[in-house]
Amino acid sequence: MAVVNHRYLFVESLGGGTYGTVWKSWDLQEGKYVAIKSILPPQHESGIYHTTIQEISLLREIDHPNIVSLFDAFLDPFSKTLYLVQESMDLDLFVYLYRIDRSYISSAFIKSATYQCLSALAYLHSNWVIHRDLKPSNILLSNDGQVKLGDFGFARSFQTPIHSLPSDKIIVTPWYCPPEQVVKMDFYSPALDMWSMGCIFVELLIGRPLFRFREEKNQTLIDVMVGVLGDMSKEWPDIRSGREYFKVEESLAKREASQKPRRDTEGRLEREIIDGVKMVRKREITPEELDLCRRMLMIDPEKRITAQEALVHPYFRTRFDTEIREPPKVSLVEPLTSYRKAMKKRTFELGEEEKNFIKIFEDSCFHNEDQGITGEEVEMQDTEED
């Protein structure tokens, strides 16, 4: 195992992307695990990616319990690889959502995770920072229920009045991209993050991305959004000024001309959420859950709820108290343990790939299980189950 900077021992790779690899590492000086992002130099130019410089400068200024901390940053003078040393978390929300049956994810966990994300966003927005890339894989979890936002490579500072977007590129991952970016409006605001957070909240409730599209089926994000939201200009006339609003009109015309039977898009958003909760969570959606979904997914960004407003939404009011307060954190260990046991009982029914899920969980999610919260403590914390 390699040691970098005479201090950090690489233990295992946690994944990689365009710019480099994230490593689970042991800090020999502090005696604890850290996550190290190794960022390779640009292939066809000298220097460091500007997104990396922005990420370092922002994380050095940010201090919040629901935002991942940057401990150190250093450059290898020989390989020109840049290393970012950050606190280690157990897994991300994407892994948690898509490697466990949705019925094992409690309403209490959804409430706690949503509140912690909103707390981080309220802090960022009050300090004039927009994350711009909220998605499940950038929401990090610890086994004791702590939630933190990570990956600030696309984050930007903003000011009033809101300036125009720096390029025509869609920054936000498409499934979580707001209408103002889809049609390429000439501005952005913190409401961009709130749309993404609304999509994630709905995904937690219904067990799938609300605006998922498949390129192999010739679907586009605009087609899916129009299918769910209908004519967005009815709610927000100014959307017509977007440079690519014509694609919305084309999609609407295509739906009009289609001979395939389809449900009316009027009220389709609410139906998708209501039906999804009923199917996945085996219960009716609460009025508070539905209202928070609606307010985070307002098409007009000026009408969208802010992070600060969302934190005092009635959804976060406890059952036995009229005050709105932070929900208790919910351990991941109990639902993952229960799921693992259920999977072991069913291995004779599963294919090889599904059988491997058990091993994946044991390797990546349970290394701190002996320090986790007991089933009794989880039961006490889960009093908010709707």
Backbone torsions as a table, in degrees:
resi	resn	phi	psi	omega
1	MET	NA	134.9	-175.5
2	ALA	-78.7	147.9	173.4
3	VAL	-116.1	127.6	179.3
4	VAL	-113.3	144.7	178.7
5	ASN	57.8	25.6	178.9
6	HIS	56.7	23.7	-173.8
7	ARG	-143.4	-35.5	-170.6
8	TYR	-109.9	122.8	-179.7
9	LEU	-98.8	117.5	177.4
10	PHE	-68.8	126.5	-179.2
11	VAL	-101.3	-52.3	179.8
12	GLU	-159.7	156.2	177.2
13	SER	-80.6	134.4	178.2
14	LEU	-100.9	-2.5	-179.9
15	GLY	138.9	167.5	-178.2
16	GLY	-144.3	170.7	179.9
17	GLY	-152.0	-157.3	-176.7
18	THR	-61.8	-39.6	-170.5
19	TYR	-95.5	-16.4	-177.7
20	GLY	164.6	-153.8	-173.1
21	THR	-130.8	148.2	174.1
22	VAL	-105.4	131.0	-176.7
23	TRP	-118.2	136.3	166.3
24	LYS	-78.1	125.4	-172.6
25	SER	-136.1	158.6	178.4
26	TRP	-107.9	125.0	177.9
27	ASP	-82.6	106.7	-176.1
28	LEU	-66.2	-26.7	-177.8
29	GLN	-81.0	-44.1	-177.3
30	GLU	-91.8	-16.2	179.9
31	GLY	69.6	45.7	180.0
32	LYS	-152.0	162.3	176.5
33	TYR	-79.0	143.8	173.0
34	VAL	-135.2	165.4	173.7
35	ALA	-109.1	128.5	-179.1
36	ILE	-116.5	122.4	175.6
37	LYS	-95.8	115.2	177.3
38	SER	-95.9	122.3	-175.0
39	ILE	-114.4	115.5	-179.1
40	LEU	-72.3	152.6	178.0
41	PRO	-69.2	154.5	177.0
42	PRO	-56.5	141.9	-174.3
43	GLN	-71.2	-37.9	-171.5
44	HIS	-114.4	15.8	177.9
45	GLU	-155.1	159.7	-179.2
46	SER	-88.6	164.7	176.7
47	GLY	97.9	-158.1	-175.7
48	ILE	-124.3	145.9	177.4
49	TYR	-54.9	135.7	-179.6
50	HIS	-64.0	-30.9	178.1
51	THR	-64.5	-34.4	178.8
52	THR	-68.6	-42.2	178.2
53	ILE	-61.0	-42.4	178.8
54	GLN	-64.2	-40.6	-179.7
55	GLU	-63.3	-44.7	-179.5
56	ILE	-63.9	-46.5	-176.9
57	SER	-63.6	-38.0	179.1
58	LEU	-71.0	-46.4	-176.5
59	LEU	-66.1	-27.3	177.4
60	ARG	-69.4	-24.4	-178.7
61	GLU	-94.9	-18.7	-173.2
62	ILE	-88.8	137.4	177.2
63	ASP	-145.4	100.7	-178.8
64	HIS	-152.6	141.1	-176.8
65	PRO	-64.2	-16.7	180.0
66	ASN	-109.0	23.3	174.4
67	ILE	-130.4	132.8	-176.1
68	VAL	-61.3	138.2	-176.6
69	SER	-89.8	142.9	173.2
70	LEU	-99.5	116.1	-178.3
71	PHE	-87.5	-37.0	-171.9
72	ASP	-160.3	158.3	173.9
73	ALA	-147.6	130.4	-179.8
74	PHE	-150.3	158.4	-176.3
75	LEU	-114.4	130.7	173.4
76	ASP	-76.8	116.4	-174.5
77	PRO	-67.5	-19.8	-177.5
78	PHE	-89.9	-51.9	-178.2
79	SER	-86.3	-12.4	-176.4
80	LYS	64.3	18.8	176.4
81	THR	-80.5	134.8	177.8
82	LEU	-98.2	135.5	-179.4
83	TYR	-117.3	129.2	173.8
84	LEU	-110.6	122.3	-178.2
85	VAL	-100.9	117.4	-176.6
86	GLN	-127.0	165.3	178.6
87	GLU	-65.7	148.1	-176.9
88	SER	-90.9	133.3	174.5
89	MET	-116.8	168.2	-172.4
90	ASP	-83.1	-37.8	179.5
91	LEU	-166.6	173.1	177.3
92	ASP	-108.9	168.3	-174.3
93	LEU	-65.5	-31.7	178.6
94	PHE	-61.5	-47.4	178.8
95	VAL	-61.3	-44.5	-178.0
96	TYR	-62.3	-40.3	-176.8
97	LEU	-73.1	-36.9	-169.3
98	TYR	-106.8	8.4	172.6
99	ARG	-125.9	22.8	176.6
100	ILE	-147.3	143.4	177.0
101	ASP	-62.5	133.7	-174.4
102	ARG	-59.4	-26.4	-178.5
103	SER	-67.8	-13.8	178.8
104	TYR	-88.7	-5.1	-180.0
105	ILE	-95.5	116.3	-172.7
106	SER	-79.8	157.5	174.3
107	SER	-63.3	-31.4	178.7
108	ALA	-65.6	-39.8	177.1
109	PHE	-64.6	-44.2	-180.0
110	ILE	-58.5	-43.8	-179.3
111	LYS	-65.2	-44.8	-179.0
112	SER	-65.1	-47.2	-178.5
113	ALA	-63.4	-42.0	179.5
114	THR	-63.5	-43.3	-179.7
115	TYR	-62.6	-43.5	-178.7
116	GLN	-65.4	-39.4	176.3
117	CYS	-63.8	-43.5	179.4
118	LEU	-65.1	-35.5	176.6
119	SER	-61.2	-43.3	177.8
120	ALA	-64.1	-42.7	-179.8
121	LEU	-65.7	-40.8	178.6
122	ALA	-60.4	-40.2	177.9
123	TYR	-64.9	-47.4	-179.5
124	LEU	-60.7	-50.0	-175.5
125	HIS	-65.8	-34.8	177.6
126	SER	-70.4	-18.3	176.1
127	ASN	-106.1	20.2	171.7
128	TRP	63.9	41.3	177.2
129	VAL	-127.2	134.6	173.2
130	ILE	-111.6	132.0	-178.4
131	HIS	-70.9	-49.1	174.3
132	ARG	72.4	2.7	177.1
133	ASP	-147.6	48.2	177.9
134	LEU	-74.7	127.7	176.1
135	LYS	-162.6	162.7	-176.0
136	PRO	-55.0	-36.7	-178.3
137	SER	-71.1	-13.9	176.6
138	ASN	-101.2	10.3	174.6
139	ILE	-110.8	113.9	-171.9
140	LEU	-100.3	143.9	-175.0
141	LEU	-125.1	147.5	169.3
142	SER	-112.1	159.1	-176.2
143	ASN	-64.3	-19.6	179.9
144	ASP	-90.7	7.4	174.2
145	GLY	97.2	3.2	177.1
146	GLN	-73.5	137.3	-179.0
147	VAL	-122.5	133.9	-179.2
148	LYS	-138.7	143.2	173.5
149	LEU	-82.5	138.3	177.8
150	GLY	-130.6	-178.7	177.7
151	ASP	56.5	86.5	-179.1
152	PHE	-103.1	25.6	-178.9
153	GLY	-62.4	-29.9	-179.7
154	PHE	-104.9	3.8	-179.7
155	ALA	-66.5	148.5	-179.1
156	ARG	-140.8	148.3	168.8
157	SER	-80.0	150.5	178.3
158	PHE	-136.3	171.6	-179.9
159	GLN	-150.0	170.4	177.0
160	THR	-103.9	131.4	-1.1
161	PRO	-72.4	158.1	-179.0
162	ILE	-64.2	129.6	179.4
163	HIS	-86.1	165.5	-178.5
164	SER	-71.7	159.9	177.0
165	LEU	-63.4	142.8	-176.4
166	PRO	-73.4	-14.4	-178.9
167	SER	-157.4	176.2	178.4
168	ASP	-85.3	-3.5	-177.0
169	LYS	-70.9	142.4	169.4
170	ILE	-82.5	117.2	-176.3
171	ILE	-81.6	-48.7	-176.9
172	VAL	-64.5	141.5	174.9
173	THR	-55.0	129.6	-167.5
174	PRO	-48.5	-41.9	-176.6
175	TRP	-61.2	-21.3	-175.2
176	TYR	-116.0	20.1	-174.5
177	CYS	-88.5	132.3	-177.7
178	PRO	-79.4	160.1	-178.1
179	PRO	-55.8	-37.4	-177.5
180	GLU	-63.3	-28.4	175.7
181	GLN	-85.5	-33.4	-179.9
182	VAL	-60.3	-40.9	-179.1
183	VAL	-94.3	4.0	176.2
184	LYS	59.8	61.2	170.3
185	MET	-70.6	162.0	-175.1
186	ASP	-91.1	31.4	177.6
187	PHE	-158.1	164.7	168.7
188	TYR	-145.6	160.4	-175.7
189	SER	-151.9	174.7	176.6
190	PRO	-58.8	-18.6	177.4
191	ALA	-60.0	-23.3	176.2
192	LEU	-58.5	-46.8	178.9
193	ASP	-64.8	-34.7	-177.2
194	MET	-69.2	-34.3	174.2
195	TRP	-62.3	-48.0	179.6
196	SER	-59.1	-42.1	178.9
197	MET	-64.6	-37.4	176.7
198	GLY	-62.6	-41.4	177.5
199	CYS	-62.4	-40.6	-179.9
200	ILE	-68.1	-40.7	178.0
201	PHE	-60.2	-45.3	178.0
202	VAL	-63.6	-40.2	179.5
203	GLU	-61.4	-38.7	176.6
204	LEU	-63.5	-36.3	-177.1
205	LEU	-76.7	-42.1	-171.9
206	ILE	-104.8	-4.6	172.9
207	GLY	80.4	11.9	177.2
208	ARG	-158.1	156.7	176.5
209	PRO	-63.8	135.5	-177.2
210	LEU	-68.3	-36.8	-176.4
211	PHE	-115.0	42.7	177.8
212	ARG	-72.5	134.7	175.1
213	PHE	-134.8	157.7	-176.8
214	ARG	-121.9	113.8	-178.9
215	GLU	-64.1	-31.9	-179.0
216	GLU	-67.0	-17.1	175.7
217	LYS	-101.8	17.5	179.6
218	ASN	59.7	30.1	174.5
219	GLN	-89.9	151.3	173.7
220	THR	-123.7	161.2	178.5
221	LEU	-59.8	-41.2	-179.1
222	ILE	-63.5	-40.4	178.7
223	ASP	-60.4	-43.7	-178.5
224	VAL	-69.0	-42.0	179.4
225	MET	-63.5	-41.9	177.9
226	VAL	-64.9	-37.4	178.3
227	GLY	-63.0	-31.6	-178.9
228	VAL	-93.1	-39.7	-172.4
229	LEU	-101.3	-16.1	-178.7
230	GLY	71.9	-147.4	179.9
231	ASP	-77.5	101.7	-174.5
232	MET	-68.4	-20.4	-179.4
233	SER	-70.3	-17.2	177.0
234	LYS	-65.9	-37.6	178.2
235	GLU	-87.1	-31.2	-175.8
236	TRP	-138.9	86.6	-177.4
237	PRO	-56.3	-32.4	-176.9
238	ASP	-65.9	-13.2	-179.8
239	ILE	-63.7	-20.6	179.6
240	ARG	-63.6	-18.1	179.5
241	SER	-81.4	-4.8	177.3
242	GLY	-62.7	141.7	-174.9
243	ARG	-64.8	-21.6	179.8
244	GLU	-121.4	28.5	176.2
245	TYR	-64.5	-24.5	179.7
246	PHE	-57.5	-26.6	178.3
247	LYS	-69.7	-31.9	175.0
248	VAL	-65.8	-43.9	179.0
249	GLU	-62.2	-40.5	178.5
250	GLU	-63.5	-40.8	179.9
251	SER	-67.3	-40.2	177.4
252	LEU	-62.9	-42.4	179.6
253	ALA	-65.2	-38.5	179.5
254	LYS	-64.0	-39.0	178.0
255	ARG	-68.2	-36.8	178.4
256	GLU	-64.3	-40.4	-176.6
257	ALA	-79.0	-15.5	-176.9
258	SER	-66.4	139.5	178.4
259	GLN	-93.5	-2.7	-179.0
260	LYS	-75.1	139.3	177.0
261	PRO	-64.4	140.5	-179.4
262	ARG	-150.2	154.9	176.6
263	ARG	-79.1	149.4	176.1
264	ASP	-61.7	137.2	-179.3
265	THR	-76.4	-12.3	177.9
266	GLU	-62.3	117.5	-179.2
267	GLY	77.3	9.1	-176.7
268	ARG	-64.2	-37.7	-179.3
269	LEU	-57.8	-49.8	-179.6
270	GLU	-63.6	-39.7	-180.0
271	ARG	-63.7	-40.4	178.9
272	GLU	-59.3	-43.5	-177.8
273	ILE	-71.1	-47.4	-178.3
274	ILE	-61.3	-47.6	-179.5
275	ASP	-66.6	-37.3	-179.5
276	GLY	-64.8	-42.9	178.5
277	VAL	-64.0	-41.9	-179.3
278	LYS	-63.5	-39.6	-177.1
279	MET	-74.1	-45.1	-172.8
280	VAL	-86.5	-42.2	-173.8
281	ARG	-98.1	-3.5	175.1
282	LYS	58.0	39.1	177.6
283	ARG	-157.4	172.3	175.4
284	GLU	-83.4	145.2	175.1
285	ILE	-68.9	144.5	178.6
286	THR	-81.8	154.3	177.4
287	PRO	-58.5	-34.4	-179.3
288	GLU	-69.1	-41.2	177.8
289	GLU	-62.1	-46.7	-177.4
290	LEU	-65.1	-39.7	-179.6
291	ASP	-65.6	-41.5	178.5
292	LEU	-64.8	-39.6	174.7
293	CYS	-57.8	-49.6	-179.0
294	ARG	-57.5	-45.2	-172.5
295	ARG	-73.8	-29.3	176.6
296	MET	-79.4	-22.0	-177.1
297	LEU	-109.7	32.0	171.8
298	MET	-67.6	133.8	-178.0
299	ILE	-65.9	-41.5	177.7
300	ASP	-76.0	115.8	-176.6
301	PRO	-62.3	-26.5	179.6
302	GLU	-71.9	-21.9	178.3
303	LYS	-94.7	-8.4	-178.4
304	ARG	-68.6	141.3	179.3
305	ILE	-64.1	144.8	175.8
306	THR	-86.6	166.4	179.4
307	ALA	-64.0	-40.2	-179.9
308	GLN	-64.6	-40.2	177.5
309	GLU	-67.5	-38.4	-178.4
310	ALA	-64.2	-32.2	-178.8
311	LEU	-64.8	-23.0	179.1
312	VAL	-109.2	20.4	177.1
313	HIS	-70.6	146.3	-179.8
314	PRO	-56.0	-20.7	177.4
315	TYR	-55.7	-30.9	-177.0
316	PHE	-93.3	9.4	175.0
317	ARG	-80.3	131.9	-177.7
318	THR	-73.1	160.0	-176.1
319	ARG	-64.7	-35.4	-173.1
320	PHE	-106.1	11.1	-176.5
321	ASP	-143.3	140.5	179.4
322	THR	-82.1	-12.4	179.8
323	GLU	-78.0	151.3	173.0
324	ILE	-99.0	121.8	-177.1
325	ARG	-143.0	167.3	-179.2
326	GLU	-63.5	128.8	178.6
327	PRO	-65.7	152.1	177.5
328	PRO	-66.2	145.8	178.5
329	LYS	-71.1	146.3	-175.0
330	VAL	-118.2	123.0	-179.6
331	SER	-61.9	143.9	174.9
332	LEU	-86.7	-14.5	-171.5
333	VAL	-65.5	-45.6	-175.6
334	GLU	-62.2	-51.2	179.6
335	PRO	-65.1	-35.6	179.0
336	LEU	-69.4	-37.5	177.1
337	THR	-64.4	-44.9	179.0
338	SER	-62.0	-41.8	-179.9
339	TYR	-65.4	-41.2	179.7
340	ARG	-61.2	-43.2	179.1
341	LYS	-63.5	-41.7	179.3
342	ALA	-64.2	-40.1	179.9
343	MET	-65.6	-38.8	-180.0
344	LYS	-63.0	-36.2	178.6
345	LYS	-68.7	-25.0	-174.3
346	ARG	-104.3	7.5	-173.7
347	THR	-58.7	-28.6	179.9
348	PHE	-67.6	-17.7	-179.3
349	GLU	-95.4	-9.9	-169.8
350	LEU	-102.0	159.5	173.3
351	GLY	-79.7	173.7	-176.8
352	GLU	-61.1	-41.4	-178.0
353	GLU	-63.0	-41.3	-179.3
354	GLU	-69.6	-35.8	177.4
355	LYS	-60.6	-33.8	-178.7
356	ASN	-67.5	-19.9	178.6
357	PHE	-57.2	-37.7	-179.3
358	ILE	-59.7	-47.6	-178.8
359	LYS	-66.4	-38.9	179.2
360	ILE	-58.5	-44.9	179.7
361	PHE	-63.2	-45.1	-178.1
362	GLU	-61.6	-38.4	-177.1
363	ASP	-75.2	-40.1	-169.5
364	SER	-105.4	-19.7	-172.4
365	CYS	-113.7	-13.2	-170.3
366	PHE	-119.1	16.3	-178.4
367	HIS	-69.7	-17.3	177.2
368	ASN	-110.2	16.8	-173.4
369	GLU	-60.3	-33.3	-178.6
370	ASP	-68.5	-14.6	176.5
371	GLN	-103.1	5.5	-173.3
372	GLY	-77.6	-175.0	-178.2
373	ILE	-92.4	142.1	-177.4
374	THR	-74.2	163.9	179.0
375	GLY	-59.7	-37.1	179.5
376	GLU	-63.4	-40.7	179.9
377	GLU	-66.8	-38.4	177.8
378	VAL	-62.2	-42.4	-179.1
379	GLU	-61.3	-38.3	178.2
380	MET	-66.9	-39.2	-178.6
381	GLN	-71.2	-23.6	-171.7
382	ASP	-91.3	27.9	179.0
383	THR	-68.6	-11.5	-179.3
384	GLU	-88.0	2.6	-178.6
385	GLU	-56.8	125.0	-176.7
386	ASP	-81.5	NA	NA
